[in-house]
């Protein structure tokens, strides 16, 4: 009965993908000539950050030999795989037709000048690296052996630059667009990476907490404690970068279009809900930082779950539509065209996420079962 329920859930979640965009094309979305990027690219940026941050657990476990982090590093690899799959599927949906996915692949004469080609290279390479690492670790766990230290070090040396690179190159795509002055900031890429190291670990902590309560996984509380330090530190850096950009835009900039685009975000001009999301990021980010100073929050699993949820919502507000839409409103001709995601656009986005979550659940379940089995017989 459970398997039939799973099939039904998969159909309900994925039906909009196959029945909606295919029937009407991109016209069924809220995007237009003035605002060509919308919900798909917005969440693409978010999930690239989630994938990039997964490397933190590998660094702590494989390089610094922290026992607790080393145990759950394989779950971080699962998160990276699922996050990149979601991000790449959102790209495929955004281009409109399956044949257009060829545009994303490196090809002459665009390569190596095209930053989009480099983005595809780093994303696909990072995905392959994490798949190989996941398979290797699972094989070792099935054999009752420990992963090779040499393999772990080699994986980190190769994967770490790609982890930072996938989000940095994504930011470079935006910075390279001359007609979008809102993105012309040297802090864009560092802010992408900083907030990624808040949302990615926060999501993984929630997964670990669920696995502890539902499956009996044992996680060293020091993993939670130290990860919270990383989350809060990254959040502070992200908020500081936001403050710096606001100061530059409204105090020094001489570009009227850049200031007009920033007004859409910070004052909700023309698009009120965008201003709401922009300030919600700041409010929730500051709230999460302040809550982390309360011992009953940072030193309890329930408190960490609340803190992680706030951080994820805050970064979604910061790194989705609030990053994308203001750069297109007003456009380079000064025209103001609003953007609101259509129901079918939202449904397709949910369907893409459902595919990623299913991949996450299947891969994580296999790894967690082996990990719990090892813990039950006393192997670490």
Secondary structure, 3 states (H helix, E strand, C coil): CHHHHHHHHHHHHHHHHHHHHHHHHHHHCCCCCCCCCCHHHHHHHHHHHHHHHCHHHHHHHHHCCCHHHHHHHHHHHHHHHHHHHHHHHHHHHHHCCHHHHHHHCCCCCCCCCCHHHHHHHHHHHHHHHHHHHHHHHHHHHHCCCCCCHHHHHHHHHHHHHHHHHHHHHHHHHHHCCCCCHHHCCCHHHHHHHHHHHHHHHHHHHHHHHHHHHHHCCCCCHHHHHHHHHHHHHHHHHHHHHHHHHHHHHHHHCCCHHHHHHHHHHHCCCCCHHHHHHHHHHHHHHHHHHHHCCCHHHHCCHHHHHHHHHHHHHHHHHHCCHHHHHHHHCCCCCCCCCCCCCCHHHHHHHHHHHHHHHHHHHHHHHHHHHHHHHHHHCCCC
